[in-house]
Amino acid sequence: MHRTHHDTALLHAQSDEEVRRCWPVMRILRPSLGDADAFVAACRRMQPEGYRLLAARDEGLVMAVAGYRIQENLLFGRFLYVDDLVTLDTARGQRWGARMLGALKTMASAEHCRRLVLDTGLANVLAQRFYFREGLLPLALRFTTAEEK
């Protein structure tokens, strides 16, 4: 894993094995992926679109994970989009999510992004409270088609 600029515990997962070590945390947020192999395959498919996986580690154990990418559109201009942000259940309250968001904001600035953007479910009240505490504001309501079976 390659170190980020500001926090030696925050590392980008790049090899398949490094990505696989992130699965126990990511499956909390994305259980529909099934297993670690499906997770690694999905990450590899998204890489050409700029998807990167940042892992917060403590003594070798992955405590939190953030999947993100740099994007641009007419609404936001250049922005850092956070696809996934999740902390190990047993590590909640230890500020890993705040550290991850801080690192993502720093990366967004370094990449000349105008803002950081993420989505969360309407029913995910705990995440919404966390994002408010971290200075993020709700600016939109996302609409989507129903999932096809």
C-alpha angles and dihedrals in degrees: 000000000000119000122242119232100256112026123044091201091060112079136168113242107224112154121068089249092052090050091046090055088060093057098087088061098037093051088066088065100028109032091151089074088077106212145001093271092055089048093052090047092050092049090051091050091051096046095084086058090055100263113162130181120219117194128195109212133190116190090338096310118115107236101173138008134202125188113197146155139193112246140170132210138155093258099055105012110215111358143160110243118203108212096177136013120171139151127209108263092237091052098054114126093030093100095247091132091050091049090050092049090048091052091047091051089050091050091048090054092047089051091051093246118163092217149346115251131190139162128224132181118267090236094050095097095160092056091046091054090049092051092049090051089051092054100258118139131206107244103163147021111228120221124197140171118261116273112266115236 
